[in-house]
Every structure is written in C-alpha cells, then in structure tokens.
Amino acid sequence: MALPHLYTVEDLFGPPERAGASISPDGTRLAFLAPWRNRLNVWIQDLDSDPATGGEPRCVTADQTRSVLSFEWTDDPRWLLYTQDSGGDENWHLFRVDLDTPGSEAVDMTPFPGARVLNLEPSPGRPGRMTLLLNARTPAEFDVHELDVATGELTLLAPSPGPGQGLFRVGQEWFATGTTVEGDLEFSRKDPETGAKHPLLVRAGVDHPLSVFPFQPTPDGTGIWIGSNRGSDRTRLVRVDLATGEETEVDSHPVHDIDTRAQVFPTLPPPLIRDRRGELLGVRYLGERQVIHALDPHFAEVLANLEKLSEGDIGALSCDDSGRRWVVSFVHDRDPGATWFYDHATGEHRLLFRPRPHLDPESMAPMLPVTIPARDGLELPSYLTLPVGVEPSGLPMVLLVHGGPWARDAWGYNAAVQLLANRGYAVLQVNFRGSTGYGKAHMKAAIGEFAGKMHDDLVDAVDWAVARGYADPDRVAIFGASYGGYAALVGAAFTPDRFAAAVDVVGISNMATFMRSQPEFVRPGLVNSWYRYVGDPDIPEQEADMLARSPISRVDDITAPLMVVQGANDARVVQAESDQIVDALRARGVDVEYLVFDDEGHALVNPENLIATFGAAERFFTQHLGGRKDHG
C-alpha cells in the first residue's frame, strides 16, 4: 500500500485560504474569513461579479493581533458586526464595520475594559437595533442593552436581577431565568407593574448541566422553542406558550438528540435552522452523522437540492431575505468546509471555495464510527481513524479525549486527527459517559465519576483497540484539551502503566483550585455541572474527594513522558493549573516539555501558536511512540 503525501504541520494548521462564508441579506455579496497579515479577517466580495471586471474581494477588518472568528450581517447592508477579545481572555467586545466607507476603521461599540458581550440578537420588530447582554456595570451581572447599530447608542433596557439570574424580552413582556435552591431551572414572567415573578416553566437541573438549550423566542412573540428531555431520555424540540406555559412537541427524532454542540462551541451551526425573519425552517439532530428535519415546505425543497452537492453533512447555512439564494458549507472528514452557492429559482449551483485546496481528500484518513462496550455494559459511541497506506495492525495509537466534558466528538474533519493519521498513528475518540448528545442517562452516568468510571471508559476503549489488533499496547498515548487535558493527566497519574506518553493542553490538575479560580459571574451557573458532578471545595469532605480525583494528588506516580500546553490568559483553566503540575514534576527531577503562550487563552487561535503546539506534539509522539517524520 502506498503511503500518503507527508503533509507539514503548516499545511494542516496554517490559516485557511477562506472560511466561514455568509450571504448578505439582499443576496448580492459574500462575506467570509481569510488571512490578512497572518490573521483571519473579514472580507467582502460581490457574489455575481467577474473578478476581471472589478469583483475582487476586499478586506474590511484589520486585526493584526488575533484572528476574527465570528461576524454577522445586519439588516442594513451598510453595517457588519464582529466580536473580538484580547489575547484569548474571552472578554468579547462588539465591533462595527462601515462597508460603505472602504478603509475606515472598525468601531468598538462596547468600549468597556474587562466587560464582555453575550447573546447578541436582532431586536424583534425594531430594524437597525440589536439586543445584547453586557457586564460593564459589575463583572458578576449581565444587564440587557439595546444597540442602535448606525449611531452606536447603547441603551440600558433592564439591569440584571442578580448574579446567576437573567432577563429576556419577548415582544413587550419581560421574562426572568434563575436557579432554585434545589438547582432546578426556573423561567418566570415578570409583572410589568410590580416586577413580581410568576413561574412559567421549571426544568430539573440535573437534566441540564449547562442550562436549557436551544432556547429561542418565536418570531410572533407568543412562545419559546426549547430543547426538552422531560419524560424522555432524548432531547426533542418543544414550543412553550408564554401565556399558559403549555408545552407542545414541535419535532423529535426516534434515536438522536438535537445537536446541542453550539451551546459549548458557539461558532458551530445552531441546532435550529431559521430564516432572517426568525421563522423555523428545520432542526439538526446528531448521531454518527447529522440528520436535518425540514419543517418548512420551501426549505424541504432547498434542503433536498443542497444535500446533492456533497457527500458531507450540511454545516453553516445562510440565505437572502427571499429564501432564494443560499450559501452552504459542508462538514466532511476528508474535505473540510467546501462552500457552495445555490439559487433555488434557477437551480444554479457552483463551488465557491475549498478552505484548504492543497489537501487531497484521497490522502486524508476516513473517520469510522464504532461502538465500544464499557466494562459495565454502557455503550460508548466512538470514532476510529486509521492511517492511510498502512496495515491496520499493531499500530501506535493516540487516544484523543474531547473537552467539556459536557460535549461530544462528532464525524468531520479534525486537523489533529489528520496530522496523527498522516504520521502513521491510529486515533481513537471516545464519547465516554458524561458526553452529551447520547441521552441524559449516558450523560448523568458521569456524576461522581471523574477519574473513576469516566476514566475506565477510556481504558476500556484502549483495550478494545488492542484486542482487535489495531493498537500496540506498548505504544499508546493520551492527548486532550480542557477536560481532555485533565483526562490526559489522569491517564498519566492514575494508570501510569497504560500510556507511553501524555499531552495535556489547558487541563485541570487540581479540582479544588480549579473551582475556586472560576470567574465570579460563572460560579452560579456551575451548580448543575461541576458542583453536581465533582463537588464543592468549600465542603471539607467534598474537597477531600475532589483532591483524590485530581492528578496533583498522584504526581509522584507519573512516570510517562509529559507535555503541557497553556494559554496565559485562560479564564477557564488558569495558568496555575498547569504551573503546579509542571513544578511538582520538575521538583522530582522529571523533564516536562512546557509551552506557555502569552497571547492565548483557553483555545489556541493564532496560527503560529497552533503550528508551534502541534509541531512540538508531533516531535514528542515521534520520540515516544515512533511514527513518520516531517521532512524538517
């Protein structure tokens, strides 16, 4: 079997040529992300013009410090909005770009040091205005504001009712969100005269560790669409009547949950597909692959034609105001982000771009869904990627653990997976207990099981791969970020005989110090996640248990080579979590490779840092597992 082309780390982790395209409301222009001075910035191009006659794209943002990751059109074609933080600190500011004035600087619409913008949405029935949450008054509380996009005027609509509580407006009525003493999630209508709260909806907090999602007011102002698993293991879509609280099922899938990954990763497509007026067109579900249910006859016709354009799953999707012209990108394990234009009136369709045209899909490794039984019988939906051109027997293997843990791995392109497969490693990704998307029983099986059954699931998956002959048991590494970084440290500290090497990226080393370092505004929202699943460090008995499940408590047992990566501005897992495990190992005379990036936070964004990290990981795995080497 012929080995595939040996791609460089730069080939896989350098910035894409184009990505993240979205069509303008009038259907005449395309906005997308592309490099400018080695940072992704927003570019605009006329959709129908010939480049030879003046249709060249133009860059409309000029961020030289950090790549722009998200933007959106407004209802006025003159303005475009995007968000940006500072060095990965996640204090998101909202910026406005004037598309009618080429070369003009972006304007910071929320110039408040240390504050962050959340939940940016068009104000229903109020053209030219956006509603947002902002914690400029006090860090722990997010007040509701309305922004006049053209003038920049920011108006306070309602102050926050307190830490951990929220407000949202539907039509002319205000509603409150909060958590009961028992940890349940309560939604109430506010009396316009007295401000008294009248409960409308209560959801069991144990079933929603990250709150109810999706949660979207209907455009007619009479209801909200929510993801509900009440009375069921699976999450379906229901409509709640805001006058009566009555719930009506809108749509469901017999075996799949609604795809809720955008709750954790907001740059992913939302589960509810809506048009620019907010009308519901379809719902995304996710099993081994995506399933979209069309709920609108026109969209059903569009969807059938879009799905003919690629073997992949539909990713980001945008349309003009009329619903005629569409831009769609596709999720694919070997051909990432191919983006198409489609005109439903004429049937015209054309490929706009491939983000990484230098990658040959035939040389990429396919991601195979597999189901692995845990030792207690729980089924673990997983993905196995085997290197191309290599006999799939006795391979070095990397166990790649997802973050969260209230998240999941899914089918699609993953640059880390492809790098490892290209170097001759098998890659195994496991949706261990606690992962979302597989029903609430699978998720809740992780309560009290950090460094327990959650880790057993990972070990069982390795045993499965070894038993089937895929993996060499003496050449297995564990690699992950965030919770996955914690899992990598647990693997090195709790089962040191099972892993030949470990790579931890922004991982937790001490559960108690991690919990105590959380930002003030975050803590009330942790009651159904970290406090329920791990414990409260202010209760001595629970703190002792948390420490017993922390890698720092078994640092003397770590014998395998370890690499640690940290963003200095990480607000979620602060640098001290990495410092303390590295310092403890170095005090024992253990050599630890430690990379700290001063301009990054919880997620590595800038290309040179991604290239440095995965270049180091490649060399690390080559040294300790063996594998193909880059030409350099």
N, C-alpha and C positions, 0 to 999 in steps of 0.2 A: 504494500500500500504506500502510495506517495504521501510524504509529509506536506502539510500546507505551507504556504508562504509564511515566513517568520516576521510577524508584524512587530514594529517597535512600540515601546510604551507611548511614544509621542503619537503614533498612528491611532491609538485607541483612546488616549486621554487628552490629546490636544483639543482645542475648541472645534466644534463642528463648523462646516462651511456656512450652513444655515440651519435654523431650527425654530420651533415654536410659532409657526405661521398662523395668522388670523386675518380674515377678510373684513374689510371696512363695512359699516352699516349700509352704505349705498352701493356696495358691491364693485367698486371701481379700483380699489387699492388693496395691496397686501402689506401687512406689517409682519416682520419676522426678526429673529435674533441672529446676528452674525458678528464675527470678530472685527473689532476696531482697536488697534494698539494692544492686541492680545487679550482683550476683554470682550465678552459678548455685550453688544449694544443693540438698540432697536433701529431697524432700517425700514424704509417705506419704498414701495415700488408700485407704479401703475400696473394694474393686472393685465390689461389688454394691449398695452403699447409695445411697439417693436423697439428693443434696445438700440437699434441702429438709428432710430429717429427720436431719441431723447428719453427713452424709457429706462434709463439706468437707475438702479436703486440709490437712495441717498441715506446716509446715517443721520438720525435725528436726535440721538443722545450721545453724550461724550464722556462716559465714565471710564477713566483710565485706572481706577483703583480696584474696582471689584465688578465682576460680571453682573449685568442685569439678568434677572431670572424670570420676571413676570411683568406683563404690561396689559393694558386693555384700552380698546377704543371707547370714546364717549359718544353720546347721541349727537353731538355737534362734531362734524368731521374736521373741525379746526384743531381739536384738542385730543391728546393722547396722554394717558396716565401710566406711571410705573412706580414700583416700590423699590427701595434700596436701603440696606442697613450699613453699618460702619464696621468693617473688618469681621463680619460674622457675629456681631453682638445681638442680632435679631431685634434691635430697636428700629423697626421699619418706618421710614419716612415716605410720604407720598409726594411724587414729583409730577409736574405738568409740563408737557411739551407743546409748543405752538407750531403746528405743521404748516401754517400759512407764512411763517417767517423763518425761512431756512437760515441755519447758523445761529439762531437765538438760543440762549442758554436755558436749560430746564429750570423750573422754579420749584423750590421746596414749599409745598403747601402746608406742611406741618413742621415748622422750624423750631421744635421744642426739644432741647437737649435731654437725652435719656428717655424720651417718650417713644411709644410705638403705636402704629395704626393697625387695627384689625377689622375684619368683616366689612370691607368696602363693597357697597352695593348701590346701584342706581336708586334714587328716591322715587317710589312709585307715583306716577301721575304728576311728577314735578321735573320737567325737562331741564337739562343743564345742571342738575344737582345730584350729589352723591351723599349717602349716609355712611357714617363710619364710627368706629369706637376708637377712643384716644385716652391715654392715661397721662395727659400733660399736667393735670391738677394735682394728682397724687399717684405714685407708682402702683399702688395696690388696687386702684379702682379705674374702670374704663367708663368714661362718660360718652353719651350719644351726641354726635355732632352732625350737622349738615354742611356740606361744602358747595358753594357756588363755584363751579369749575372756571367760568370765564373771569370772574372778579377775584377769586381767591378768598372771598369772605367765608369765614368759618363760624358757624352759629351753634351755640350750645342748645341742644333740644331738651336734654334731660340729664341730670347728674346721676352717677351710679348710685344705686341704693345701698351699696356697701361691698366690701371685699367678698369675692366669690358669688356675687349676685349680678344679674344682668337685666337689661331692659331692651325691648324691641317694639317697633311700631308697625301696625298693620292698619292701613287706612288712617283713620283719625283716632284709633284706640291704641292704648299702651298696654303691654304685657310684661310680666316680670318672670325671671327664671331664678331658681335658687335650689339649695340642697337642704333637706330636712335634717333634724338631729339624727335620724336613723340612716342618713346617707342617701335617701331617695331623692329623685329629681322632680321638682315641682314647678309647674307652669301656671301662672295666675293672671287674671285680668285685673287691671288697676281701675278703680273707680275714679272718673275724671274730676269729681268734686272733692272727695275726701282722701283719695290716694290709697284707700283700703284695698287689700288684695283679696280677690275671690278665686280660689283654686279652680283650675280648669282641667288639669291633667297631671297625673303623678305616674312616674315610672320607677321601677325598682332599680336602685343604684347599682346593685350587684350585677345586673344585666347590661349595664352601660358604663364600663370603667372610664371611658373618655367622653361621656355625655351622649345624648341622643343625636344620631346622625343618619341620614340627612335631616335637616330642619329648615324648611323653606316655606315662607308665606306664599299663598296662592295669589296670582295677579289680580283676582277680583276682590281681594281683601276680606274674604269670608272664612278662610281656613288656612291651615298649615299642612304641608306634606311632611311626614316624618318616617324615619326607619323604625319599625317596631318588631320586637321579638316576643311581645307579650303573648303568653299562651302557646308559644311555639319555640322550637329550637332555632329556627331560621329567621333572618331579618327580611321583612317584606315592606312594601310601601303602603302607608295608610294616610287618609285625609282626616284631620281633626276639625270639626266645625267649631269656630271660635265663639259662636253664640251659645251652643249647647254642650260642647265637649264631646259630642258623639263622634265615634271613630268609624270610618268606612274603608274597607280594603280597596286600594286602587290597583295594585298589581303585586304578583308574587311569582316565585319560581319554585317548582316542587323540590329541588335538591340544592339549589345555590342560594347564598346570601347576596343581598345588594352589595355591590363593590364599594366599600367604605374607605379605601386606602387614601382618598383625598383628605380625609379628616386628619391624617398624620402628615401626609405629603401634599400640601395644597397646590403644588404645580402639576399634579396629576389631574386628569379629567374628572369632573364631578360625576357622581352616580346618576343624577337627574339631568337628562338632556332637555334643554329648554330653548325656545327661540328668543329673539331680542325683546319681545314683549313679556317674557316670563312664562309663556304657556308651556305646559309639559308635553314633550314630544316622545320621550322614551326613557327607559330605565336600564342601567347597566347592572348585570349580575356577573359574578366571577367564580368559576370552578377551576378546572385545569386550564380552561381558556375562557374568554369573555363570551357572554350571551347578552344581546340587546333585545329588549321587548319594545317594539314600536307601539305607542298609544295614540298616535295621530295618523289618519289615513294618508295624508300627503307625505308625512315623514316615512311611513312604511314603504312607499314607492321609492323615495330618495334612498332609504337605507338599503333596499334590495340592489340598487344600482351601485351604491358606494362599495358594498361588500364584494362586488365583482372585480374591483380594481386591484385587490391584493389578497394573498393567502393569509395575511396577518389579521390582527384584531384592530378594530377602529379605535384610534386614540383621540387626540384633540380634534374637535369638530366645531366649525363656525359657519354661519350663513349670513347673507344680507338680510335687510329688513323684510324683503318679499318672500324669503324662503326659496328663492330660485337658484342662487349661486352659492356654492359650498366650497370650503377648503377643508380637507381631511388629512390627517397624518395616521400612519399605521404602526401598531406595535408588532414587532416581529423578532424572533430570537436571533435571526442571522442577517436581517436587512433593516436596521433601525431607522424609524422615523420617516420613511418615504412619504412625501407630501404631494397630494393631488388637488387639482381644480376640477369641479364638476358643475355643469349647467343643466339643471333639471328640465328647463324649457326646450333646449336644443339637443340634449344628450351629449354635448361636447364634454370631453374629459381629457386631461393631459397631466403628465407628471411635471410638477413644478421643480422639485429638487429631491435629492437624497442627501441627508446631512453629512454623511461620510462616504463620498463616492469612491474613495480609494480602497475601501474594504470590499472584498469579493465575497458575496454571500455563500458561495460554494466552499470557501475556505474556512468559514465560520462553523462552529460546532453546534449542532442542534441541542435544544434543551428538552429532555424527555420527562414527562410526568410519570412518577412512580408512587406507589403507596407502600409504606413500611409499617409493619406491626410493632408497637412498643411492647415491652415485656409484660405489661398488664392488659394487653389486648387493644389499647387505643390505636386507631389508625392514624398514621402520620402522613398526610399528603406532602409529597416532596418532589424535587426536580433533580435529575441526574444529567450532567453534561460530560460526555466522553470526548477525549481528543480525537481529532480527525487524522486518519492515516496511521493509527497505532492500534495494535491488537488490544482489545479492552480486557486485559488480564494482568493482574498483579501490578497495577499502576500506582504511582504515588498519587495521593488524593488530598484535596483541601476541603475540609468541612467549612462551608461559608454560612455563618449564622446571621439571620436578619436582626434588625434593631426593633425597638418598641418597648416591651415585647408585644404590645397590642398593635400588631401589624402583620404582614404576611409576605412571603415570597410569591411571585407570580411569573407566568410564562412571558418571555420577552427578552429583548437584548439587555445584557449586563456586561459592561466593559471589563469588570474584574473577572467575571466568569470566562469571557473570551480570551483575556490575557493568559489566564491559568491554563485553559484548554490548549491554547496555541503553544504553550511551553511543555505540553505533554502530561498535564495533571488531569485526573478526574475531579469533578467538582460536584459536591453534594449539598443541596439546600433543603432544609427540613422545616416544615411548618409544625414545630413542636407544640405541645399543649401550652395554651396561653395565646397562641396566634389567633388573630381574628379572621373572619371570613368562612369559618367552618362550623358555625353554630355556637350557641352560647355554652353548651356543655363542654365542648372542646376548649373553649376559652377559659371557663371557670375551673377546669381541671388543674389549672396552674396556681390556684390560690394556696399560699403556704408552701409552694414547691420550688422556689428559687434555689438553685444549687441542689435540688432534690430530684423529683421526677422530671422536671424540665431538662435537667442535665442528663438524666438517664435516657431520655428520648434521643438526645444527640449521640450518646454512646451506643444505643441500640441501632441507630441508623448506620454508624460506622461498622458495627458487627454485621449488619445486613449486607453492606457493600463488600466486606471481606468474605463473608460466607458465599456470596455469588461470584467470587473470583475477580471482581473489579479492582479491588484495592489491596495493596501490600500493607499488612497490619503494622509493619515497622516504619512505614513512610506515610503517615497521616498527620496533617497539620490542621489546626483550628484557627479561623480567621473571622473577625467580625467587627462591627462598629456599633457604638452606643450599647444597647443591651447585648448585641453580638460581641462587643468588646469585653463586656463583663463575662459573657459565656466563654470567651477565649481564655480569660484569666482563671475562671473556674476550672476549665479543662486542664490548664497547666498546674493549678494548685490542688485540685480535688482528685483528679485522675491522672497523675503525672506519668504513669506508665502507658497511657493510651495515645499520647500525642508527641510526635517527634519535634514539633515546633509550634509556636503560637504567635499570632499577630493581633494586638489589641489596639483599636482605633477609638478614641474618646470613650473608653469603657469605665465602668464603676469598679473601684477596688474596695470601697468601704461603704456599705449600705447606710450606715448611720450618718456619716459625714455627708454623703450624697444627699440624703433627705434634708439635712439641716442647711445645706447650701442652696436650696431651691429659692428662686426669686419670690418675694412676698406675695405678688399677685397670683402666682401659680399655686401656692400651697392649698387654698380651699378646694381647688379642683382635683387634688390628689386623693381625696377621701375614698373614692371607689377604685382607684388604681393602686398606687404604691402603698398607701396605708392599709388597704384591704388585703393586698396580695403579699406584702412584705412585713409591714408592721409600723409602729410609731416609736421613733427613737427616744421620745420623752417618757416612755413607759419602760422601766428598767428591764423587766422580763423580756419584753419585745426587742429592746435594744440588744440584749444578750443574744437572742436568736438571730437578729439581723447580722451581728458580728460573726456568728458561727457560720453564716451563709456568705460571708464576704471573703474574697481572695486574700485580703490583707492578713486575715487570721491564720492562713496557712502558707504564708510566704516562704517559710523555711522548707516547704515540701516541693517548691518549684525547682525542677531540675532541667527542663527542656529549654532550649534557646527561646528568648522572648524579644519581640519588637513591639514598641509602644509609640503611638502617634497621637498628638494632642493639638487642638487649636487653643491658643492662649486666650481668646475672647469667648470661649464656650460658656454660655449662661446656663446650660442644662447639666452638663457634667464638667464641673470646673477643673482647671488645671491641677489643682491639689490632688484630685483623684488619681491622676497619672503620676504626679510627683512622688506621692507617698509609696506607691508600689515599686517605682524605679529606685527611689532612695533606699528602701528596705533591702532590695536585692543587691544593690551596689555595696551596701554596708556589709553584706555577706561575701563580697568579692565576686559577685556574679556579673558578667558583662551583659548589659542590656542595651540594645540599639534604641535610642530615644529621639524622636523627631518632634519638635515643637514649632508651630508656625504662628508668628506674631500677628499675622493678618487674617487669621481664620477663626471660626467658631466651632459649632457642633458639626457642621457639614463643610467639607473641603470644597471650595468653589473655584479658586483661581487656577488656571491651567498648570502653571509651573509648580504649584504645590501638589496637585494631583499627580503630575509626572514624577516629582521627587518621591512621593509616597509609594506609588506603585513600582517605580524603578527600584527603590530600596526593598520592597516586598519581593519583587522578582529575584533579586540577588540573594535575599535571605532564604527563600524557598529553594533556589538552586543549590545553595550551600548545604542545606539541611535535609532536603528531600531528593535532590537530583532533578534534572529537568533540562529541556532545551535552553540554550543561552541566546540572548540577543547578540547581534553582530558586534555591538560595542562592548 
